[in-house]
Amino acid sequence: MNLRKLHKDIASLAYLTKTEAVLTNVDDDDCAVIKMDGDTGVLVATTDFINSSPAMVELGNGTWYNLGQLVVCHNLADLAGSGCAPRFFMSGICAPHGTTHEELLEFIQGVCDVCQRYNCALIGGDTKFGRTRSIYGTALGIPFGSGGVFLRTQAKPGYKLIVSGCMGSFGAAVVCLSIGLNRFSADELSQAREIIFRIDIPFVLAEHIASFGHVCAGTDISDGLGTDINDICSSSSVSATIMETAIPVDNFTRLVASRLDVPAWSFAFASGGDFACAFAVPPDIADTCVNEGGSVIGQFEHGPAGLISGSTGRPLTIGGHTATRTQSFSEEILSNVIHTKETYSA
């Protein structure tokens, strides 16, 4: 199935229902922007399912509590990438028959703990039972700054590409756990388990960028750096040059990469999972982002949409997670990093 074509077809049908209060089109962005009645403010909404068998469950490490955390993080990361503060959250779950009262409360506790951490109120949801598990969330927020929402359509030539935190750690941890003691020590596997449950949504960086009041673009890195930056390029009709060696990676990712003989930064292109975000910002504020957990890794430029290697001048592989995959998460990530290495060194 061609998901991009499906999304475009859905957007065409949804456009027929659009009213003046809706400021974005379906498939324009991760979030919808809605003008509120009676004032100039906007409400920003996003919704997201979590995979029926996310990586943590696939690896035998996830609990109901972790799933509750995960569904909130998926949605709040969308808001952070759009330069918005979270305000309200709703979650729905279809739990398999036989799920206990205690397990559902454990799930809700995970939801509530993340909501409290980011000052976001759980205001409702829905609970049903069925043959398989299905979990979704909906988050509502408001823009941090006067520049408005960081839409994917707003990157401009000359804007700098900023990313939050360290990238690729989640993908490296998934591969580490899937390989196990064949190549990694018990201590290294323990560190990998900590990483796949780590939560650090970059609201501080998003708020800092928004404080300048500039028009910016942004996105969360949910499918891989290449995939999500390419979406900004396509939406804004620009290209992006990325300095691979400037992509921030931690020591654990370097360790896993060295064992597999692949570039450490290739894990950033292989998957999401770190709850990282990327922003397109005017050059005069780029350096100020470093003190707020950001790194400058490239620049947007005139040209056809796509990614260019800052080291080789050649196109960079897009890679990343695809919803139509038939592989396990670890197989997909490993395949992506090997493909990135092969195309980069060819």
C-alpha positions in Angstrom: 0.0 0.0 0.0 1.2 3.5 -0.9 0.6 5.4 2.4 1.5 8.8 1.0 -1.1 8.4 -1.8 -3.6 7.2 0.8 -2.9 10.3 2.9 -3.4 12.6 -0.1 -6.6 10.9 -1.0 -7.9 11.3 2.6 -6.9 14.9 2.6 -8.8 15.6 -0.6 -12.0 14.2 1.0 -11.4 16.0 4.3 -11.0 19.3 2.4 -14.7 19.1 1.5 -15.5 19.4 5.2 -13.1 22.3 6.0 -14.5 25.5 7.6 -13.0 28.9 8.1 -11.9 28.0 11.6 -9.6 25.3 10.4 -6.2 26.9 9.5 -4.4 23.7 8.2 -5.3 21.0 5.7 -5.3 17.3 6.6 -1.8 15.9 5.9 -0.2 19.4 6.0 1.3 18.8 9.3 1.4 16.5 12.4 -1.1 18.8 14.1 -4.3 20.5 13.1 -4.6 24.3 13.9 -8.0 25.6 14.8 -8.9 29.3 15.2 -10.9 29.9 18.4 -14.1 31.9 18.4 -14.0 35.4 19.7 -10.2 35.9 19.9 -7.0 35.6 17.9 -5.8 32.5 19.7 -5.5 29.0 18.2 -6.0 25.5 19.5 -3.6 22.8 18.2 -4.7 19.2 18.1 -2.9 16.0 17.3 -3.8 12.3 17.6 -1.7 9.2 17.4 -2.1 5.4 17.7 0.7 3.3 19.1 1.8 0.2 17.3 -0.1 -2.9 18.4 3.3 -4.4 19.3 5.7 -1.5 19.9 9.5 -2.2 20.1 9.5 -2.5 23.9 6.7 -5.2 23.8 8.3 -6.9 20.8 11.5 -7.2 22.9 9.6 -8.5 25.9 10.3 -5.5 28.1 7.1 -3.4 28.1 4.4 -3.2 30.8 0.9 -1.7 30.8 2.4 1.2 32.7 5.0 1.7 29.9 2.3 1.6 27.2 0.4 4.4 29.1 3.6 6.5 29.1 4.2 5.8 25.4 0.8 6.9 24.1 1.2 10.3 25.8 4.8 10.7 24.6 3.9 10.0 21.0 1.3 12.8 21.1 3.1 15.4 23.2 6.2 15.0 20.9 4.0 16.2 18.0 3.1 19.3 20.0 6.7 20.0 20.9 7.7 19.7 17.3 5.0 22.2 16.4 6.2 24.7 19.0 3.2 24.2 21.3 2.6 23.8 25.0 0.5 20.7 26.0 -2.7 21.5 27.8 -5.1 18.5 27.6 -4.9 14.8 26.8 -7.5 12.1 26.0 -6.8 8.4 25.6 -8.8 5.5 24.2 -8.0 1.8 24.7 -9.4 -1.4 23.4 -8.0 -4.0 25.8 -8.0 -7.8 25.0 -10.6 -9.8 26.8 -9.1 -11.0 30.1 -7.3 -7.8 30.8 -7.6 -7.1 34.6 -8.8 -4.1 36.5 -5.2 -3.7 37.9 -3.6 -3.7 34.4 -5.9 -1.0 33.2 -5.2 1.2 36.2 -1.5 0.6 35.6 -2.0 1.9 32.1 -3.8 5.0 33.3 -1.1 5.6 35.9 1.5 5.6 33.1 -0.7 8.2 31.2 -1.1 10.3 34.3 2.6 10.3 35.3 3.7 11.7 31.9 0.8 14.2 31.8 1.8 15.5 35.3 5.4 15.8 34.3 4.5 18.1 31.4 1.6 20.0 33.0 -1.0 18.4 30.8 -4.5 17.4 32.2 -6.0 14.0 31.4 -9.6 15.1 30.6 -11.2 11.8 29.4 -11.1 8.9 27.0 -12.8 5.6 26.2 -12.3 2.0 27.3 -13.5 -1.1 25.5 -12.7 -4.8 25.2 -12.0 -6.8 22.1 -9.8 -9.5 20.6 -6.7 -7.4 20.2 -5.1 -4.4 21.9 -5.4 -1.0 20.4 -4.4 2.3 22.0 -4.6 5.9 20.8 -4.3 9.3 22.3 -5.3 12.9 21.4 -3.5 15.9 22.7 -4.5 19.6 22.7 -2.1 22.5 23.1 -1.4 26.2 22.4 1.6 27.9 20.7 4.4 28.9 23.0 5.1 32.2 21.2 3.7 35.0 19.1 5.2 33.5 15.9 2.5 30.8 16.0 2.7 27.1 15.3 5.9 25.6 13.7 4.3 24.2 10.6 6.2 22.0 8.2 5.4 24.4 5.4 7.4 27.3 6.9 11.1 26.4 6.4 12.9 28.9 4.2 16.2 28.9 2.3 18.9 30.0 4.7 17.2 28.6 7.8 19.3 26.5 10.1 18.4 22.9 11.0 18.3 22.3 14.7 17.7 19.0 16.4 17.1 18.2 20.1 19.2 16.0 22.4 21.1 12.9 21.2 19.7 11.0 18.3 19.6 7.3 17.4 19.9 6.1 21.0 16.5 4.3 20.8 17.4 2.5 17.6 20.8 1.5 18.9 19.2 0.1 22.1 16.6 -1.9 20.2 19.3 -3.5 18.0 21.5 -4.2 21.1 18.6 -5.9 22.9 17.7 -8.0 19.8 21.3 -9.2 19.4 21.7 -9.9 23.1 24.7 -11.6 24.8 26.2 -12.7 21.5 27.8 -9.3 21.2 26.9 -7.2 24.2 27.5 -7.6 28.0 24.8 -7.8 30.6 25.6 -4.2 31.7 25.3 -3.0 28.1 21.9 -4.8 27.8 20.8 -3.2 31.1 21.7 0.2 29.7 19.8 -0.5 26.5 16.7 -1.3 28.6 16.9 2.0 30.4 17.2 3.9 27.0 14.1 2.4 25.5 12.0 3.6 28.4 13.7 7.1 28.6 11.4 10.1 28.3 12.7 13.5 27.4 10.4 15.6 25.2 12.1 18.9 24.2 9.5 21.4 25.3 12.3 23.7 26.8 14.0 24.0 23.4 10.7 24.5 21.6 9.7 27.3 24.0 13.1 28.9 23.7 12.8 29.0 19.9 9.2 30.3 20.1 10.3 33.1 22.5 11.9 35.0 19.6 8.5 35.3 17.8 9.9 34.2 14.4 8.0 32.1 11.9 9.7 28.6 12.1 9.1 25.1 11.0 9.3 22.0 13.1 8.5 18.3 13.5 9.0 15.5 15.9 11.4 12.7 14.7 9.0 9.8 14.9 10.1 7.8 11.8 13.8 8.8 11.5 15.7 11.9 10.8 15.8 11.6 7.1 12.1 10.8 6.7 10.9 13.6 8.9 13.3 16.3 7.6 12.4 15.3 4.0 8.7 15.9 4.9 9.7 19.5 5.9 11.6 19.8 2.6 8.6 18.6 0.6 6.1 20.7 2.4 8.3 23.9 2.2 9.7 23.3 -1.3 13.3 23.4 -0.1 16.3 21.1 0.2 18.4 20.4 3.3 22.1 19.9 3.6 23.0 17.8 6.7 26.4 17.6 8.2 26.4 14.0 9.3 29.3 14.4 11.8 27.3 17.2 13.5 24.4 14.9 14.4 24.6 14.5 18.2 24.9 10.8 19.3 25.7 9.5 22.8 28.5 7.1 23.8 26.1 4.1 23.9 25.1 4.6 20.3 28.8 4.9 19.3 29.4 1.6 21.1 26.7 -0.3 19.3 27.7 1.3 16.0 31.3 0.2 16.5 30.3 -3.4 17.2 28.2 -3.4 13.9 30.8 -1.4 11.9 28.3 1.3 10.9 28.4 5.1 11.3 26.9 6.1 14.7 24.9 8.8 13.1 23.2 6.3 10.8 21.0 5.3 13.7 19.4 8.7 13.6 18.1 7.9 10.1 17.0 4.4 11.0 14.0 5.1 13.3 12.4 7.4 15.8 11.7 6.5 19.4 13.9 9.2 21.1 11.1 11.7 21.2 13.5 14.1 19.6 12.4 17.1 17.4 13.8 19.1 14.5 13.3 22.8 13.8 14.0 25.1 11.0 15.0 28.5 12.5 16.4 31.8 11.2 20.2 31.9 11.4 20.4 34.7 13.9 18.9 32.5 16.7 20.5 29.2 15.8 23.5 29.5 18.1 21.3 30.4 21.1 19.6 26.9 20.9 22.8 25.1 21.9 22.4 26.1 25.5 18.9 24.7 25.5 19.8 21.2 24.3 19.8 21.9 20.6 22.5 21.2 17.9 22.9 22.8 14.6 23.3 20.0 12.0 22.6 21.7 8.7 20.8 24.3 6.6 17.8 24.6 4.3 18.5 25.8 0.8 16.9 26.5 -2.5 16.4 23.5 -4.7 14.2 20.4 -5.1 13.1 18.7 -2.0 15.6 16.2 -0.6 18.5 15.7 1.6 22.2 16.4 0.7 25.2 15.1 2.5 27.3 17.9 3.8 30.4 15.7 3.6 30.1 14.2 0.2 27.7 16.5 -1.6 25.6 13.5 -2.7 22.0 12.7 -1.8 21.5 11.2 1.6 19.4 8.1 2.0 15.9 8.8 3.6 15.6 5.5 5.5 13.4 5.4 8.5 10.4 3.5 9.9 7.5 2.6 7.6 4.0 1.7 8.8 3.7 -1.0 6.1 6.9 -2.9 7.2 6.8 -6.7 7.5 10.0 -6.9 9.5 10.4 -6.6 13.2 11.5 -3.2 14.6 15.1 -4.5 15.2 15.3 -6.0 11.7 14.0 -2.8 10.1 16.5 -0.6 12.1 19.5 -2.9 11.3 18.5 -3.0 7.6 18.3 0.8 7.6 21.7 1.4 9.2 23.4 -1.0 6.8 21.7 0.5 3.8 22.8 4.0 5.0 26.4 2.8 5.3 26.4 1.2 1.9 24.9 4.3 0.1 27.1 6.7 2.0 30.3 4.9 1.3 29.5 3.9 -2.3 
